[in-house]
Amino acid sequence: MESLYSFLLFLDSMLGGAGWFPFVLLGVGLFFTIYLKFPQIRFFKHAWLVVTGKFDHAGDPGDTTHFRALTTALSGTVGTGNISGVAFAIFLGGPAALFWMWATAFLGMTTKFVEVTLSHKYRVKTEDGTMAGGPMYYMDRRLNMKWLAVAFAVATVISSFGTGNLPQSNGIASSLEATFGIDPLIVGSVLGILLALVILGGIKRIAAVTAKVVPLMAVIYLIGALAVIFANLENIGPSFMAVIGDAFTGSAAAGGFLGASLAYAFNRGVNRGLFSNEAGQGSAPIAHAAAKTKEPASEGMVSLLEPFIDTIIICTITGLVILSSGVWKEKHENVFDRSDMLFIEGQYEETNDEDVAQLYALINERIESQVKRYTGTISVVNGVAVSDGFTLINARSIAEDVKYSFGGDDPFTGSLKIEDGKPIKDNLIVSGKSLVHSAPLTTIAFTRGYFGDFGQYIVSIGLMLFAFSTAIAWSYYGDRAMTYLFGPRSVMPYRVIYVAGFVWASFSDTTLVWALSAVAIVVMTLPNLFGILLLSKEMKQTVNDYWQKYIK
């Protein structure tokens, strides 16, 4: 697993983690924003009117309403990205990361408007009478680039696991285990059965379920979040100032947080923003293709609301909960993931400015560091290291009160061999105090409000609903891609594997799952961005034609 994780990190460093990717993603959004004269502002009010059904016509082709298409697409985006993803971004880049999530969402509103409009324009009716659409259809039918359409469809199948399946299941299981102590395998198995029951019903059942679940989960989550925000109201202003003030400087060290460079916060904020709202990824167009309308641009306008709801509203609320409560810079008792641990030479203290500067260089990519990985033997007595000459870094912070054991609760006594910063023994359990990230960080933050410890249950319930609905939506994206590639007969085997993957991810390593999702997102995004750029003139004409009809 460690070798796989290293390989995924390498791929991510060449793709989503590379310096060029955020500029490509934001650049496409900026280009269309200017080229189409800020549609996310001009058409914002009209988009809400379309959702209400004001411009619907009886007999329009499609499988579901504008509202249900929107909630299905939202269920695909509103998931662990809004709970775990925001926490992960702030953990990596500090408050500055939230600003770049906002920027990604604002420009992403236009990107989603474009990709949905073009995909809806070239949708088709399948053999079973249902609509099928997505970027692969405009790539094939309009651009005559079969190879690009196939590449995108394959990437969609992969991404259905890396984005909509594995991280969602893992996030649910981690949260329920931390809150209720439920075995992750039991969580995965039970939800896997429920997932199978829903997705076997196709788009109509999926749309019906998400139309009920999305509003419910939004209300539950909002109540819990506001309880924390109002309890820490005096910190809201400083939190906003930190987000905006750090946006172009990076976030300084604070508490256990060792700081983040501007480049790192920018990259991680954009990356997590994309994971949250999926603008440019090409996933939402698949759901919107089922909407009943003859006007592709009208459905495109509905879709521009998604990044606004998903990121600018929900992610901001999560971010304010985490920042105002202060938990993002505090160390908490936890069991360390092997992938998060790094033993380094020498002893470092957070109170020493020179030590902090050295560690800042270590944990911020592309900054040269003099810190060396530790190789040697550590003596442990009763679970506590008695050797010196090393420091354990866990989750980008200096670990404290570290305990070592091998299964069960019995502390370990003996020698531990460390090679290149990692322990040799795979079954070693290390626990202590360090920063935490993903769902556990948001869970802790929700306990700092009026509901106290009960707040953690709101996160667990909200995360379960958010993530489960995302898994439902992405199963549909994957089966439409399989339909394009291999025909309707391939859908059932895909669904079986999809459910099995959902169960497996419930008890797999958190960091490994996030690394897989980061790679899958970019593999799907790049062909779609390339395709919509080639059709920029057609997009502009399509929008102008629709708007003239609307004015008349």
C-alpha positions as CSV (number, residue, x, y, z in Angstrom):
1,M,0.0,0.0,0.0
2,E,2.9,2.4,0.8
3,S,4.3,1.8,-2.7
4,L,1.0,2.5,-4.3
5,Y,0.6,5.6,-2.2
6,S,4.1,6.8,-3.3
7,F,3.1,6.1,-7.0
8,L,-0.1,8.1,-6.6
9,L,1.7,11.0,-5.0
10,F,4.1,11.0,-8.0
11,L,1.2,11.1,-10.4
12,D,-0.4,13.8,-8.5
13,S,2.8,15.8,-8.5
14,M,2.8,15.6,-12.3
15,L,-0.9,16.4,-12.7
16,G,-3.1,18.1,-10.1
17,G,-0.3,18.8,-7.7
18,A,1.8,20.3,-10.5
19,G,2.2,24.1,-10.6
20,W,0.6,24.4,-14.1
21,F,-2.7,22.7,-13.3
22,P,-4.4,25.4,-11.2
23,F,-3.5,27.9,-13.9
24,V,-5.1,25.8,-16.6
25,L,-8.2,25.2,-14.6
26,L,-8.7,28.8,-13.5
27,G,-7.5,30.1,-16.9
28,V,-10.2,28.3,-18.8
29,G,-12.8,29.6,-16.3
30,L,-11.4,33.2,-16.6
31,F,-11.4,33.0,-20.4
32,F,-15.0,32.0,-20.6
33,T,-16.0,34.4,-17.9
34,I,-14.6,37.3,-20.0
35,Y,-15.6,35.8,-23.4
36,L,-19.2,35.3,-22.3
37,K,-19.4,38.6,-20.3
38,F,-19.7,37.2,-16.8
39,P,-22.6,34.8,-17.2
40,Q,-22.4,33.8,-13.5
41,I,-23.6,37.4,-12.7
42,R,-25.8,38.2,-15.7
43,F,-27.8,35.0,-15.7
44,F,-27.8,34.3,-11.9
45,K,-31.4,35.5,-11.4
46,H,-32.7,33.8,-14.6
47,A,-31.1,30.5,-13.5
48,W,-33.3,30.4,-10.3
49,L,-36.4,31.1,-12.4
50,V,-35.5,28.2,-14.7
51,V,-35.1,25.9,-11.7
52,T,-38.6,26.8,-10.5
53,G,-40.0,25.6,-13.8
54,K,-41.2,29.0,-15.0
55,F,-40.0,28.3,-18.6
56,D,-40.9,24.6,-18.8
57,H,-43.0,23.3,-21.7
58,A,-45.1,20.1,-21.8
59,G,-43.6,17.5,-24.0
60,D,-40.0,18.6,-23.7
61,P,-37.6,15.6,-24.2
62,G,-35.9,14.3,-21.2
63,D,-36.2,12.1,-18.1
64,T,-36.5,14.5,-15.2
65,T,-37.2,18.1,-14.2
66,H,-34.7,21.0,-13.9
67,F,-34.9,20.8,-10.2
68,R,-34.3,17.1,-10.0
69,A,-31.4,17.3,-12.5
70,L,-29.9,20.1,-10.3
71,T,-30.3,18.1,-7.0
72,T,-28.8,15.0,-8.7
73,A,-25.8,17.0,-9.9
74,L,-25.6,18.7,-6.5
75,S,-25.7,15.3,-4.8
76,G,-22.7,14.4,-6.9
77,T,-20.8,17.5,-5.7
78,V,-22.0,18.1,-2.2
79,G,-20.2,15.3,-0.4
80,T,-17.0,14.8,1.5
81,G,-15.5,17.7,-0.4
82,N,-17.7,20.0,1.7
83,I,-16.9,18.4,5.0
84,S,-13.6,16.5,4.7
85,G,-12.2,18.4,1.7
86,V,-12.5,21.9,3.2
87,A,-10.9,20.6,6.4
88,F,-8.1,19.0,4.3
89,A,-7.5,22.2,2.4
90,I,-7.2,24.3,5.5
91,F,-5.0,21.6,7.2
92,L,-2.7,21.8,4.2
93,G,-2.8,25.5,3.3
94,G,-4.3,27.4,6.3
95,P,-7.0,30.0,5.9
96,A,-5.5,31.1,2.5
97,A,-6.7,27.8,1.0
98,L,-10.4,28.9,1.5
99,F,-9.9,32.0,-0.6
100,W,-8.6,30.0,-3.5
101,M,-11.6,27.6,-3.2
102,W,-13.8,30.7,-3.6
103,A,-11.9,31.8,-6.7
104,T,-12.2,28.3,-8.1
105,A,-16.0,28.4,-7.5
106,F,-16.6,31.8,-9.0
107,L,-14.8,31.0,-12.2
108,G,-16.1,27.5,-12.0
109,M,-19.7,28.7,-12.3
110,T,-18.9,29.8,-15.9
111,T,-17.0,26.6,-16.7
112,K,-19.9,24.5,-15.5
113,F,-22.3,26.6,-17.5
114,V,-20.3,26.0,-20.7
115,E,-19.7,22.2,-20.2
116,V,-23.3,21.5,-19.4
117,T,-24.7,23.5,-22.3
118,L,-22.5,21.9,-24.8
119,S,-23.0,18.4,-23.5
120,H,-26.8,18.8,-23.3
121,K,-26.8,20.0,-26.9
122,Y,-25.3,16.7,-28.2
123,R,-27.1,14.3,-25.9
124,V,-28.7,11.1,-27.4
125,K,-31.5,8.7,-26.6
126,T,-30.3,5.2,-25.7
127,E,-31.8,1.9,-26.7
128,D,-33.8,1.7,-23.4
129,G,-35.4,5.1,-24.1
130,T,-33.4,7.1,-21.5
131,M,-31.2,10.2,-22.3
132,A,-27.5,9.9,-22.2
133,G,-25.1,12.9,-22.3
134,G,-21.8,14.2,-21.2
135,P,-18.6,15.6,-22.7
136,M,-18.0,12.3,-24.5
137,Y,-21.0,13.0,-26.7
138,Y,-20.0,16.4,-27.9
139,M,-16.4,15.2,-28.4
140,D,-17.7,12.4,-30.5
141,R,-20.7,13.9,-32.4
142,R,-19.5,17.5,-32.8
143,L,-15.7,17.4,-32.6
144,N,-15.4,14.0,-34.4
145,M,-12.7,13.1,-31.9
146,K,-13.7,9.6,-31.0
147,W,-10.3,9.0,-29.3
148,L,-10.9,11.9,-27.0
149,A,-14.4,10.8,-26.2
150,V,-13.2,7.3,-25.3
151,A,-10.4,8.8,-23.2
152,F,-12.9,10.9,-21.3
153,A,-15.3,8.0,-20.8
154,V,-12.6,5.8,-19.4
155,A,-11.5,8.6,-17.1
156,T,-15.1,9.0,-16.0
157,V,-15.3,5.3,-15.0
158,I,-12.1,5.6,-13.1
159,S,-13.1,8.9,-11.5
160,S,-16.5,7.5,-10.5
161,F,-14.5,5.4,-8.0
162,G,-11.8,8.0,-7.2
163,T,-14.2,10.9,-6.7
164,G,-17.7,9.6,-6.0
165,N,-17.2,6.2,-4.5
166,L,-14.0,5.5,-2.5
167,P,-13.5,8.9,-0.7
168,Q,-17.3,9.0,0.2
169,S,-17.4,5.6,1.7
170,N,-14.1,6.2,3.6
171,G,-15.3,9.5,4.9
172,I,-18.6,8.0,6.2
173,A,-16.9,5.1,7.9
174,S,-14.2,7.2,9.5
175,S,-16.7,9.7,10.9
176,L,-19.1,7.0,12.2
177,E,-16.2,5.0,13.8
178,A,-14.9,8.2,15.5
179,T,-18.3,9.2,16.7
180,F,-20.1,6.0,17.5
181,G,-17.4,3.4,17.5
182,I,-19.0,1.4,14.7
183,D,-16.8,-1.0,12.8
184,P,-16.1,0.5,9.3
185,L,-16.7,-2.9,7.6
186,I,-20.2,-2.9,9.1
187,V,-20.9,0.6,7.9
188,G,-19.6,-0.2,4.4
189,S,-21.6,-3.4,4.2
190,V,-24.9,-1.8,5.3
191,L,-24.6,1.3,3.1
192,G,-23.4,-0.9,0.2
193,I,-26.7,-2.8,0.3
194,L,-28.7,0.5,0.4
195,L,-26.5,1.8,-2.5
196,A,-27.3,-1.2,-4.6
197,L,-31.0,-0.9,-4.0
198,V,-31.0,2.8,-5.2
199,I,-28.8,2.6,-8.2
200,L,-30.6,-0.4,-9.7
201,G,-33.6,1.9,-10.3
202,G,-31.7,4.1,-12.8
203,I,-31.9,7.8,-13.2
204,K,-35.6,8.2,-12.2
205,R,-35.1,6.6,-8.8
206,I,-31.8,8.3,-8.3
207,A,-33.4,11.7,-9.1
208,A,-36.3,11.0,-6.8
209,V,-34.0,10.0,-3.9
210,T,-31.6,13.0,-4.3
211,A,-34.5,15.5,-4.6
212,K,-35.5,14.5,-1.0
213,V,-32.0,13.9,0.5
214,V,-30.2,17.1,-0.7
215,P,-32.5,19.6,0.9
216,L,-32.7,17.5,4.1
217,M,-29.0,17.2,4.5
218,A,-28.4,20.9,3.8
219,V,-30.8,21.9,6.6
220,I,-29.3,19.5,9.2
221,Y,-25.8,20.6,8.4
222,L,-26.6,24.3,8.4
223,I,-28.2,24.1,11.8
224,G,-25.1,22.4,13.3
225,A,-22.8,24.8,11.6
226,L,-24.6,28.0,12.7
227,A,-24.5,26.7,16.3
228,V,-20.7,26.8,16.1
229,I,-20.5,30.0,14.2
230,F,-22.7,32.0,16.6
231,A,-20.9,30.4,19.6
232,N,-17.6,31.8,18.2
233,L,-19.0,35.0,16.7
234,E,-16.1,37.1,17.9
235,N,-13.8,35.0,15.8
236,I,-15.7,35.3,12.5
237,G,-14.3,38.7,11.6
238,P,-10.6,37.7,12.3
239,S,-11.3,34.4,10.3
240,F,-12.4,36.3,7.2
241,M,-9.5,38.7,7.6
242,A,-7.1,35.7,7.8
243,V,-8.6,34.1,4.7
244,I,-8.3,37.4,2.6
245,G,-5.1,38.6,4.2
246,D,-3.2,35.3,3.7
247,A,-4.5,34.8,0.2
248,F,-1.4,36.4,-1.5
249,T,1.2,35.8,1.2
250,G,0.5,32.3,2.5
251,S,-0.5,31.4,6.1
252,A,2.0,31.9,8.9
253,A,2.7,29.4,11.7
254,A,0.0,29.3,14.4
255,G,-0.2,26.9,17.3
256,G,0.7,23.4,16.0
257,F,0.2,24.6,12.4
258,L,3.7,25.1,10.9
259,G,2.6,27.4,8.1
260,A,1.9,27.2,4.4
261,S,3.5,29.0,1.5
262,L,1.4,31.0,-1.0
263,A,2.2,28.4,-3.8
264,Y,1.1,25.5,-1.6
265,A,-2.1,27.2,-0.3
266,F,-3.0,28.2,-3.9
267,N,-2.4,24.8,-5.3
268,R,-4.3,22.9,-2.6
269,G,-7.1,25.4,-2.5
270,V,-7.8,25.1,-6.2
271,N,-7.4,21.4,-6.1
272,R,-9.8,20.9,-3.2
273,G,-12.2,23.5,-4.8
274,L,-12.3,21.3,-7.9
275,F,-12.9,18.2,-5.8
276,S,-15.8,20.0,-4.1
277,N,-17.7,21.6,-7.0
278,E,-16.3,19.5,-10.0
279,A,-16.5,22.5,-12.3
280,G,-14.5,21.6,-15.4
281,Q,-14.4,17.9,-14.5
282,G,-17.3,17.1,-16.9
283,S,-19.3,15.1,-14.4
284,A,-22.4,17.3,-13.9
285,P,-23.2,17.4,-17.6
286,I,-24.0,13.7,-17.4
287,A,-26.8,14.4,-14.8
288,H,-28.1,17.5,-16.5
289,A,-28.4,15.6,-19.8
290,A,-31.5,14.0,-18.3
291,A,-33.4,17.3,-17.8
292,K,-36.6,17.9,-19.8
293,T,-35.8,20.9,-22.1
294,K,-35.2,21.7,-25.8
295,E,-32.9,24.6,-24.8
296,P,-29.3,23.4,-23.9
297,A,-28.4,26.9,-22.6
298,S,-31.3,26.9,-20.1
299,E,-29.9,23.8,-18.4
300,G,-26.5,25.3,-18.5
301,M,-27.8,28.2,-16.6
302,V,-29.3,25.9,-14.0
303,S,-25.9,24.3,-13.6
304,L,-24.0,27.5,-12.8
305,L,-25.8,27.6,-9.5
306,E,-24.0,24.4,-8.4
307,P,-20.6,25.9,-7.6
308,F,-22.3,28.8,-5.8
309,I,-24.4,26.5,-3.6
310,D,-21.7,23.9,-3.2
311,T,-18.6,25.9,-2.6
312,I,-19.4,29.6,-2.0
313,I,-22.1,28.7,0.5
314,I,-21.6,25.3,2.0
315,C,-17.8,25.1,1.9
316,T,-17.6,28.7,3.3
317,I,-19.8,27.6,6.2
318,T,-17.6,24.6,6.9
319,G,-14.5,26.8,6.7
320,L,-15.8,29.3,9.1
321,V,-16.7,26.6,11.6
322,I,-13.2,25.2,11.4
323,L,-11.4,28.6,11.5
324,S,-13.6,30.4,14.1
325,S,-13.4,27.4,16.5
326,G,-9.6,27.3,16.3
327,V,-9.4,23.6,16.0
328,W,-7.3,23.7,12.7
329,K,-4.2,24.8,14.6
330,E,-4.7,22.7,17.7
331,K,-3.2,19.2,18.4
332,H,-5.7,16.4,19.2
333,E,-5.3,12.9,20.4
334,N,-5.5,10.4,17.4
335,V,-4.1,7.3,15.9
336,F,-1.5,8.2,13.3
337,D,-1.9,7.0,9.7
338,R,1.3,5.5,8.4
339,S,1.3,7.8,5.4
340,D,1.1,10.9,7.6
341,M,4.1,10.0,9.8
342,L,7.7,11.0,9.1
343,F,10.7,10.5,11.5
344,I,13.4,13.2,11.0
345,E,16.9,13.6,12.3
346,G,17.4,16.0,15.3
347,Q,15.0,17.4,17.9
348,Y,12.8,20.3,16.9
349,E,10.5,22.5,19.0
350,E,7.7,24.7,17.9
351,T,8.8,27.5,20.3
352,N,12.1,27.8,18.4
353,D,11.7,30.1,15.4
354,E,14.7,28.5,13.6
355,D,13.2,25.1,14.0
356,V,9.8,26.2,12.7
357,A,11.5,27.8,9.6
358,Q,13.3,24.5,8.9
359,L,10.1,22.5,9.3
360,Y,8.2,25.0,7.2
361,A,10.6,24.3,4.3
362,L,10.1,20.6,4.8
363,I,6.3,20.5,4.7
364,N,5.9,23.0,1.9
365,E,6.6,21.4,-1.5
366,R,9.2,22.9,-3.8
367,I,11.0,24.7,-1.0
368,E,14.5,23.3,-0.3
369,S,14.9,21.9,3.2
370,Q,18.0,20.9,5.1
371,V,16.0,18.5,7.3
372,K,17.0,14.9,6.8
373,R,14.9,11.7,7.2
374,Y,15.8,9.6,10.2
375,T,17.4,6.1,9.7
376,G,18.3,4.1,12.8
377,T,16.9,2.3,15.8
378,I,14.6,3.7,18.5
379,S,14.4,2.1,22.0
380,V,10.9,2.0,23.4
381,V,9.9,1.1,27.0
382,N,6.3,0.7,28.0
383,G,5.2,2.3,24.8
384,V,7.3,5.4,25.2
385,A,10.5,6.2,23.2
386,V,13.5,6.6,25.5
387,S,16.0,7.4,22.6
388,D,16.6,10.9,21.4
389,G,18.1,12.3,18.2
390,F,14.9,12.3,16.3
391,T,11.5,14.0,15.9
392,L,8.3,12.5,14.8
393,I,6.3,14.6,12.4
394,N,2.6,13.6,12.0
395,A,0.0,15.3,9.9
396,R,2.4,18.2,9.2
397,S,3.0,18.9,12.9
398,I,5.3,17.9,15.7
399,A,3.8,14.9,17.4
400,E,3.5,14.9,21.2
401,D,2.8,12.3,23.9
402,V,3.6,9.5,21.4
403,K,2.7,5.9,22.3
404,Y,3.8,2.8,20.4
405,S,2.0,-0.6,20.4
406,F,1.5,-3.7,18.3
407,G,-2.2,-4.5,18.3
408,G,-4.6,-4.2,21.2
409,D,-3.9,-1.9,24.1
410,D,-0.6,-3.4,25.3
411,P,2.3,-0.9,25.1
412,F,5.4,-2.0,23.2
413,T,8.8,-2.5,24.8
414,G,11.8,-3.2,22.5
415,S,13.6,-1.7,19.5
416,L,12.0,-0.1,16.5
417,K,13.9,0.1,13.2
418,I,13.3,3.3,11.2
419,E,14.5,3.5,7.6
420,D,14.3,6.7,5.5
421,G,11.8,8.2,7.9
422,K,9.4,5.3,8.1
423,P,9.1,2.4,10.6
424,I,9.9,-1.0,9.1
425,K,7.1,-2.9,10.9
426,D,3.8,-2.5,9.1
427,N,1.6,-3.5,12.0
428,L,3.0,-0.8,14.3
429,I,0.3,1.4,16.0
430,V,1.4,4.9,16.8
431,S,-0.8,7.3,18.7
432,G,-0.5,10.7,20.3
433,K,-1.3,14.4,19.8
434,S,-0.9,16.1,16.4
435,L,-2.9,18.1,14.0
436,V,-5.8,16.2,12.4
437,H,-7.4,16.6,9.0
438,S,-10.4,15.6,6.8
439,A,-13.6,14.5,8.5
440,P,-12.2,14.2,12.1
441,L,-11.1,17.9,12.0
442,T,-14.6,19.0,11.0
443,T,-16.1,16.7,13.6
444,I,-14.1,18.2,16.4
445,A,-15.0,21.7,15.2
446,F,-18.7,21.0,15.4
447,T,-18.3,20.2,19.1
448,R,-17.2,23.8,19.8
449,G,-20.7,25.2,19.5
450,Y,-23.9,25.4,21.4
451,F,-24.6,21.7,20.9
452,G,-21.3,20.7,22.6
453,D,-20.3,17.1,22.0
454,F,-23.7,16.5,20.4
455,G,-22.3,18.5,17.4
456,Q,-20.2,15.5,16.3
457,Y,-23.4,13.6,15.6
458,I,-24.6,16.3,13.3
459,V,-21.4,15.9,11.3
460,S,-21.7,12.1,11.2
461,I,-25.3,12.3,10.0
462,G,-24.6,15.1,7.6
463,L,-21.5,13.4,6.2
464,M,-23.4,10.1,5.8
465,L,-26.2,11.8,3.8
466,F,-23.8,14.0,1.8
467,A,-21.4,11.3,0.9
468,F,-24.0,8.6,0.3
469,S,-25.9,10.9,-2.1
470,T,-22.6,11.6,-3.9
471,A,-22.0,7.9,-4.3
472,I,-25.4,7.5,-5.8
473,A,-24.9,10.3,-8.4
474,W,-21.5,9.1,-9.4
475,S,-22.8,5.6,-10.0
476,Y,-25.0,7.1,-12.7
477,Y,-22.1,9.0,-14.2
478,G,-20.1,5.8,-14.4
479,D,-22.9,3.7,-15.9
480,R,-23.5,6.4,-18.6
481,A,-19.8,6.3,-19.5
482,M,-19.9,2.5,-19.6
483,T,-23.0,2.7,-21.8
484,Y,-21.0,4.9,-24.2
485,L,-18.0,2.6,-24.2
486,F,-19.6,-0.9,-24.2
487,G,-23.3,-0.5,-24.4
488,P,-26.2,-1.1,-21.9
489,R,-25.1,-4.6,-21.1
490,S,-22.0,-3.4,-19.4
491,V,-23.9,-1.4,-16.8
492,M,-24.8,-4.2,-14.4
493,P,-21.3,-5.6,-14.0
494,Y,-20.1,-2.0,-13.5
495,R,-22.7,-1.5,-10.7
496,V,-21.6,-4.7,-9.0
497,I,-18.0,-3.6,-8.9
498,Y,-19.0,-0.1,-7.9
499,V,-20.8,-1.4,-4.8
500,A,-17.9,-3.8,-4.0
501,G,-15.5,-0.8,-4.2
502,F,-17.8,1.2,-1.9
503,V,-17.6,-1.5,0.8
504,W,-13.8,-2.0,0.4
505,A,-13.1,1.7,0.8
506,S,-14.9,1.9,4.2
507,F,-11.9,0.2,5.9
508,S,-9.0,1.3,3.7
509,D,-6.4,4.0,4.4
510,T,-7.7,7.5,4.4
511,T,-4.7,9.2,2.9
512,L,-4.4,6.6,0.1
513,V,-8.0,7.2,-0.9
514,W,-7.5,11.0,-1.1
515,A,-4.4,10.5,-3.2
516,L,-6.3,8.3,-5.6
517,S,-9.1,10.8,-5.9
518,A,-6.7,13.7,-6.6
519,V,-5.3,11.8,-9.6
520,A,-8.6,10.6,-10.9
521,I,-10.0,14.2,-11.0
522,V,-7.3,15.6,-13.2
523,V,-7.4,12.6,-15.6
524,M,-11.0,13.4,-16.2
525,T,-10.7,17.2,-16.2
526,L,-8.1,17.8,-18.9
527,P,-9.8,16.3,-21.9
528,N,-13.0,18.2,-21.0
529,L,-11.3,21.6,-20.7
530,F,-9.6,20.9,-24.1
531,G,-12.9,20.1,-25.7
532,I,-14.9,23.1,-24.5
533,L,-12.2,25.5,-25.6
534,L,-12.4,24.1,-29.1
535,L,-16.2,24.9,-29.1
536,S,-16.0,28.4,-27.6
537,K,-17.5,30.2,-30.6
538,E,-20.4,27.7,-30.8
539,M,-21.0,28.2,-27.1
540,K,-21.2,31.9,-27.5
541,Q,-23.7,31.6,-30.4
542,T,-25.8,29.1,-28.5
543,V,-26.1,31.4,-25.5
544,N,-26.9,34.4,-27.7
545,D,-29.6,32.5,-29.6
546,Y,-31.2,31.4,-26.4
547,W,-31.2,34.8,-24.8
548,Q,-32.8,36.4,-27.8
549,K,-35.6,33.8,-27.6
550,Y,-36.0,34.5,-23.9
551,I,-36.2,38.3,-24.4
552,K,-38.9,37.9,-27.0
